[in-house]
Amino acid sequence: MYRYDTIDREMLADRVTEFREQCQRRLSGELTEDQFKRIRLMNGLYLQLHAYMLRIAIPYGALSSEQLRKLAFIAGTYDKGYGHFTTRTNLQLHWIKLKDAPDILEHLAEVGMHAIQTSGNDIRNITADPHAGANAEEVDDPRIWVEAIRQWSTFHPEFSFLPRKFKIAVNGGPHDRAAIQAHDIGLQIVRDASGAPTGALKDAAEDLMAKVIPPPSAAQRRRAIEGAMRYAASPFSWTRILMRALYLLSRRPSRL
């Protein structure tokens, strides 16, 4: 499990301070719900019918005893004493008050946790085989690779405003327990010619893409180009246009 360093802790503290000010502005009426919506979603906060819901990130489903106790404390203090684990190994608290949200994020930051990128059109929480690290058959522990991808993708400016949410999973054993073929990118770790897992992610990704996502047809390419041209007449940036075209070329019906 990754341990937060001084830079990580300072970043989370700054994020909590910023969100506390934004919540105060919303509660005072300075911000409308439409203005506040993008801000709260960037911090994992959803508005439901009767209360707010906070989705807490648990990368690859790994929790320390300290973190688990903190989640129990938060659920008992600010919610109804329980939460719901999701298919992406996040934890959802469904009865949160807006005035309490900054305090909850501050408690999470104390144990190296947050709710960043658990909502919105970005790269969501990255998952792995639930038996990772305890599976005698696994080629390599997928949690190591997931952590590398998590650090690379968190706060990445190119992936903060995607056309739709984007989900990645990594499987390290011969049996697919991570449902990699139902993800936008599913990676299977394999061994190279020397028997080592080094570089396996790239090779596995190329093999998986060839099997699961066939080359786009002429009609798909035409639709992608037409879609990009429609965006060209809109106020979106060229980066957004390119991402939209790539999305249309690579999408498939199965999504989590």
Secondary structure as the mmCIF struct_conf table of DSSP 4:
data_model
#
loop_
_struct_conf.conf_type_id
_struct_conf.id
_struct_conf.beg_label_comp_id
_struct_conf.beg_label_asym_id
_struct_conf.beg_label_seq_id
_struct_conf.end_label_comp_id
_struct_conf.end_label_asym_id
_struct_conf.end_label_seq_id
HELX_RH_AL_P HELX_RH_AL_P1 THR A 6 LEU A 27
TURN_TY1_P TURN_TY1_P1 SER A 28 GLY A 29
BEND BEND1 GLU A 30 LEU A 31
HELX_RH_AL_P HELX_RH_AL_P2 GLU A 33 LEU A 41
TURN_TY1_P TURN_TY1_P2 MET A 42 GLY A 44
STRN STRN1 LEU A 45 LEU A 47
BEND BEND2 LEU A 49 ALA A 51
STRN STRN2 TYR A 52 ILE A 56
HELX_RH_3T_P HELX_RH_3T_P1 PRO A 59 GLY A 61
HELX_RH_AL_P HELX_RH_AL_P3 SER A 65 TYR A 78
BEND BEND3 ASP A 79 GLY A 81
STRN STRN3 HIS A 84 PHE A 85
TURN_TY1_P TURN_TY1_P3 THR A 87 ARG A 88
BEND BEND4 THR A 89 THR A 89
STRN STRN4 LEU A 91 ILE A 96
HELX_RH_3T_P HELX_RH_3T_P2 LEU A 98 ASP A 100
HELX_RH_AL_P HELX_RH_AL_P4 ALA A 101 GLU A 110
TURN_TY1_P TURN_TY1_P4 VAL A 111 GLY A 112
TURN_TY1_P TURN_TY1_P5 ILE A 116 GLN A 117
BEND BEND5 THR A 118 ASP A 122
STRN STRN5 ILE A 123 ILE A 123
STRN STRN6 THR A 127 ALA A 128
TURN_TY1_P TURN_TY1_P6 PRO A 130 ALA A 134
TURN_TY1_P TURN_TY1_P7 ALA A 136 GLU A 137
BEND BEND6 VAL A 139 ASP A 140
HELX_RH_AL_P HELX_RH_AL_P5 PRO A 142 SER A 153
TURN_TY1_P TURN_TY1_P8 THR A 154 PHE A 155
HELX_RH_3T_P HELX_RH_3T_P3 PRO A 157 PHE A 159
BEND BEND7 SER A 160 PHE A 161
BEND BEND8 PRO A 163 ARG A 164
STRN STRN7 PHE A 166 PHE A 166
STRN STRN8 ILE A 168 ASN A 171
BEND BEND9 GLY A 173 HIS A 175
BEND BEND10 ALA A 178 ALA A 178
HELX_RH_3T_P HELX_RH_3T_P4 ILE A 180 ALA A 182
BEND BEND11 HIS A 183 ASP A 184
STRN STRN9 ILE A 185 GLN A 188
TURN_TY1_P TURN_TY1_P9 ALA A 193 SER A 194
BEND BEND12 GLY A 195 GLY A 195
TURN_TY1_P TURN_TY1_P10 THR A 198 GLY A 199
HELX_RH_AL_P HELX_RH_AL_P6 ALA A 200 VAL A 212
BEND BEND13 ILE A 213 ILE A 213
HELX_LH_PP_P HELX_LH_PP_P1 PRO A 214 SER A 217
HELX_RH_AL_P HELX_RH_AL_P7 ALA A 218 ALA A 232
TURN_TY1_P TURN_TY1_P11 ALA A 233 ALA A 233
BEND BEND14 SER A 234 PRO A 235
HELX_RH_AL_P HELX_RH_AL_P8 TRP A 238 SER A 250
BEND BEND15 PRO A 253 PRO A 253
#
